[in-house]
Amino acid sequence: MGMGTILIVGAGGRLGGVVARRLLAEGTPVRALSRTPAKLADLRALGADVVAGDLRDPASLARACAGVDAVLAAAHAFVGNAGGNVPAAVDNAGNRHLMDAARAAGVRHFVLMSILGTRPDHPIDLFRCKHAAEQYLRASGLSYTILRPTAFMELWAEIIGGPITHGQKALIFGRGVNPVNFVSVADVARFAHLALADPRARDRVIEIGGPENLSLLEMAATIERVTGRTTGRRHIPLPMMRVMGALARPINPAFSRQVRTGVLMDTQDMTFDPGPTLAAFPMTLTRLEDVVRNQYTSAVAVDGARVGS
Ligand SMILES: NC(=O)c1ccc[n+]([C@@H]2O[C@H](COP(=O)([O-])OP(=O)(O)OC[C@H]3O[C@@H](n4cnc5c(N)ncnc54)[C@H](OP(=O)(O)O)[C@@H]3O)[C@@H](O)[C@H]2O)c1
């Protein structure tokens, strides 16, 4: 494809790691940014130029963008807490600093990892911050692609499947009957790769989801069927989640954010139809069954980074 150096912010993350490996495998130079570069020794061994940086430190972003062809912004602070690495500082201001640095460095194209459902009045701060970053990017003058995936399948297969594979009851957040769209990180990585390389993705918002909408109970049943282990369920009741989410808010915003997101997953419309996106960009989407088989029953797959990459 003949791309120059791609800067990946969040290269140590689930998605960033898979995209970095895809690019390195085809011979595209990768610069991998992390707050803790020592954690990216595996990517360095594969040929990545690993650099230290922080979305909250604009000078580090200017250094990281120098000589770069395109940027993939794949970080987030969903699990971050007050006073430090929070969505306002990372997903909003941090991504805006990165866009400023990219523009100043003359970067050809900027790909922003957003999330499905962003809006300015969303009850969860992460979604509001992603919305602000999207708006800033559209007005930046940079050539851009905004990717809005649904929830990552590998992450949820781990949350629900971890206990099952250890012989414990699956932990279900709420009733667990609401259909939710999950997308494989491998498929999101394909779209990120396409967004970096394909001119058809220029100045577009691409919403990405998996092939099926599944409730958490259906996910647990699929994991049990594929792994051959049946352990039962333990539910955290919805009213308890609502109380925990509200009480924790001033004390532990990150925990509160996760619990309140869990409430939304159990009560809002979380379905998605990948049809329109696939009509523009044909692709065979990965099913949960395949992810679970890869994650839990294959001898080589030890993390999401190897799934379908
Ligand atoms: N997980 C999901 O279900 C989901 C759903 C929709 C969209 N997304 C989006 O997809 C992208 C990738 O998500 P993921 O689940 O693959 O991420 P992840 O595995 O949780 O990794 C997050 C990454 O963010 C980086 N990061 C956090 N704070 C940073 C900072 N201040 N400066 C620089 N980097 C920072 C971390 O890098 P270091 O620790 O190495 O510095 C880490 O590699 C994110 O933008 C996320 O919002 C995720």
The ligand as an SDF file (V2000), in Angstrom:
LIG
                    3D

 48 52  0  0  0  0  0  0  0  0999 V2000
  -13.1800   -1.4570   24.5300 N   0  0  0  0  0  0  0  0  0  0  0  0
  -14.3420   -1.2070   23.9320 C   0  0  0  0  0  0  0  0  0  0  0  0
  -15.3480   -1.9130   24.1350 O   0  0  0  0  0  0  0  0  0  0  0  0
  -14.4580   -0.0410   22.9760 C   0  0  0  0  0  0  0  0  0  0  0  0
  -15.6980    0.1950   22.3370 C   0  0  0  0  0  0  0  0  0  0  0  0
  -15.7940    1.2520   21.4430 C   0  0  0  0  0  0  0  0  0  0  0  0
  -14.7080    2.0770   21.2090 C   0  0  0  0  0  0  0  0  0  0  0  0
  -13.5250    1.8350   21.8480 N   0  0  0  0  0  0  0  0  0  0  0  0
  -12.3840    2.7320   21.5630 C   0  0  0  0  0  0  0  0  0  0  0  0
  -11.3760    2.0160   20.8650 O   0  0  0  0  0  0  0  0  0  0  0  0
  -10.0990    2.4940   21.2540 C   0  0  0  0  0  0  0  0  0  0  0  0
   -9.2460    1.3270   21.7220 C   0  0  0  0  0  0  0  0  0  0  0  0
   -9.8400    0.7260   22.8730 O   0  0  0  0  0  0  0  0  0  0  0  0
   -9.1620   -0.5230   23.6040 P   0  0  0  0  0  0  0  0  0  0  0  0
  -10.2320   -1.2140   24.3840 O   0  0  0  0  0  0  0  0  0  0  0  0
   -8.3600   -1.2570   22.6050 O   0  0  0  0  0  0  0  0  0  0  0  0
   -8.1840    0.2200   24.6160 O   0  0  0  0  0  0  0  0  0  0  0  0
   -7.3770   -0.4230   25.8710 P   0  0  0  0  0  0  0  0  0  0  0  0
   -6.9550   -1.8070   25.5570 O   0  0  0  0  0  0  0  0  0  0  0  0
   -8.1630   -0.1830   27.1130 O   0  0  0  0  0  0  0  0  0  0  0  0
   -6.0880    0.4970   25.8790 O   0  0  0  0  0  0  0  0  0  0  0  0
   -6.2020    1.8780   26.1480 C   0  0  0  0  0  0  0  0  0  0  0  0
   -4.9480    2.5610   25.7150 C   0  0  0  0  0  0  0  0  0  0  0  0
   -5.0600    3.9660   25.9880 O   0  0  0  0  0  0  0  0  0  0  0  0
   -3.7840    4.4330   26.2640 C   0  0  0  0  0  0  0  0  0  0  0  0
   -3.8490    5.6430   27.0810 N   0  0  0  0  0  0  0  0  0  0  0  0
   -4.6160    5.8740   28.1800 C   0  0  0  0  0  0  0  0  0  0  0  0
   -4.3360    7.1040   28.6620 N   0  0  0  0  0  0  0  0  0  0  0  0
   -3.3950    7.6590   27.8460 C   0  0  0  0  0  0  0  0  0  0  0  0
   -2.7110    8.8970   27.8280 C   0  0  0  0  0  0  0  0  0  0  0  0
   -2.9210    9.8370   28.7660 N   0  0  0  0  0  0  0  0  0  0  0  0
   -1.8150    9.1390   26.8520 N   0  0  0  0  0  0  0  0  0  0  0  0
   -1.5660    8.1980   25.8930 C   0  0  0  0  0  0  0  0  0  0  0  0
   -2.1930    7.0030   25.8530 N   0  0  0  0  0  0  0  0  0  0  0  0
   -3.0890    6.7270   26.8340 C   0  0  0  0  0  0  0  0  0  0  0  0
   -3.0810    3.3080   27.0040 C   0  0  0  0  0  0  0  0  0  0  0  0
   -1.7190    3.3840   26.6600 O   0  0  0  0  0  0  0  0  0  0  0  0
   -0.4970    3.2520   27.7480 P   0  0  0  0  0  0  0  0  0  0  0  0
   -1.0480    2.7080   29.0210 O   0  0  0  0  0  0  0  0  0  0  0  0
    0.4440    2.3100   27.0470 O   0  0  0  0  0  0  0  0  0  0  0  0
    0.0430    4.6260   27.8470 O   0  0  0  0  0  0  0  0  0  0  0  0
   -3.7200    2.0590   26.4120 C   0  0  0  0  0  0  0  0  0  0  0  0
   -2.8770    1.4670   25.4470 O   0  0  0  0  0  0  0  0  0  0  0  0
  -10.3340    3.5520   22.3150 C   0  0  0  0  0  0  0  0  0  0  0  0
  -10.3020    4.8250   21.7070 O   0  0  0  0  0  0  0  0  0  0  0  0
  -11.7350    3.2470   22.8110 C   0  0  0  0  0  0  0  0  0  0  0  0
  -12.3930    4.3820   23.3210 O   0  0  0  0  0  0  0  0  0  0  0  0
  -13.3840    0.7910   22.7140 C   0  0  0  0  0  0  0  0  0  0  0  0
  1  2  1  0
  2  3  2  0
  2  4  1  0
  4  5  1  0
  4 48  2  0
  5  6  2  0
  6  7  1  0
  7  8  2  0
  8  9  1  0
  8 48  1  0
  9 10  1  0
  9 46  1  0
 10 11  1  0
 11 12  1  0
 11 44  1  0
 12 13  1  0
 13 14  1  0
 14 15  2  0
 14 16  1  0
 14 17  1  0
 17 18  1  0
 18 19  2  0
 18 20  1  0
 18 21  1  0
 21 22  1  0
 22 23  1  0
 23 24  1  0
 23 42  1  0
 24 25  1  0
 25 26  1  0
 25 36  1  0
 26 27  1  0
 26 35  1  0
 27 28  2  0
 28 29  1  0
 29 30  1  0
 29 35  2  0
 30 31  1  0
 30 32  2  0
 32 33  1  0
 33 34  2  0
 34 35  1  0
 36 37  1  0
 36 42  1  0
 37 38  1  0
 38 39  2  0
 38 40  1  0
 38 41  1  0
 42 43  1  0
 44 45  1  0
 44 46  1  0
 46 47  1  0
M  CHG  2   8   1  16  -1
M  END
$$$$
